[in-house]
Amino acid sequence: MTAFLRWFWILAGGSLLIWSGCARRGPAAPRWTVGVTLLTRAHAFYNDLEAGMQEEAAKRNLRLLIVSGEWDLVKQTEQVRDFITRKVDAIVICPVNSQGIGTAVKEANQAGIPVFTADIANEGGGEVLCHVASDNYRGGWLVGRYLAQALGGQGKVLIIDQPTVTSVIQRVKGFEDALKDFPGIQIVAKPRAEKGLRPIAKSVTEDYLQRYPDLKGIFGSNDDCALGALQAVRAAGREDILIVGFDATDEARSEILKGSPLKADAVQFPRRIGAKTIEVVAEYLETGQRPPAFIPIEVALVDKKALEKGEYLYEVEPGEKEGGER
């Protein structure tokens, strides 16, 4: 072999080693694949929750397959079955129906795929390793206490409910427990506003404004319910009615700052919920150690004064005492 050829092969081999070394330093292939089915993508809350999931998955090199049930139990059940067929490593569900989703959870259990829930719990059977959600009871308690104080402890109150969703059930329980300290407050009704949609809440509120012309307060179990109620009281010229909501979306914050009848909102942190859920899933897949059954994410409250100061309220008043059992 000539000297020239020897040098050629030495340089070529060195280049190949450098190239392969660079290739090894590139991004690693995702180690785990996680199927996620959301309740909906129509609410800002779930957009933020999804963003939190994606951010945490990028840090942990997880691949997420994210779909949305859009309030359709059959659709969401089929989405879980598709994840099972694709043999994902874990499944995260934000149930569209807390009771109905149990069938899909059981099917995932039978396939040996771990199941986690976020925001809304499964109540239909099967095993869920961990549920990550806001402390919805606490949020309901905070807005209940706030409304009762704003009304001076007197008056008739309406709750716009979504009784098929566990997170809302907990919010309403917290709200009702807060009012136990105020015997002058009367809850006149808890009409359903399924899917928590604004037009449904507006229609429900219009109906109950006619039934109870002396209504003084409304609790919207999410911000679309609260904003739908706001539209109804404005249209009826009843801006003396005080409204509290849940979620503190940008539109709700804007209405609170304007001094509208929407006076306060419980604040959730959906990005934290999403990120924590993926953190828990990743740690389980990596270690096999069982996580806590429930991981609560703190909530807070905002009113006009708090928003103007850029603050969150974690107590309604100094030295408050919780009403009711948790």
Secondary structure, 3 states (H helix, E strand, C coil): CCHHHHHHHHHHHHHHHHHHHHHHCCCCCCCEEEEEEECCCCCHHHHHHHHHHHHHHHHHCEEEEEEECCCCHHHHHHHHHHHHHCCCCEEEECCCCCCCCHHHHHHHHHCCCCEEEECCCCCCCCCCCEEEEECHHHHHHHHHHHHHHHCCCCEEEEEEECCCCHHHHHHHHHHHHHHCCCCCEEEEECCECHHHCHHHHHHHHHHHHHHCCCEEEEEECCHHHHHHHHHHHHHCCCCCCEEEEEECCHHHHHHHHHCCCEEEEEECCHHHHHHHHHHHHHHHHHHCCCCCCEEEECCEEEEHHHHHHCCCECCCCCCCCCCCCC
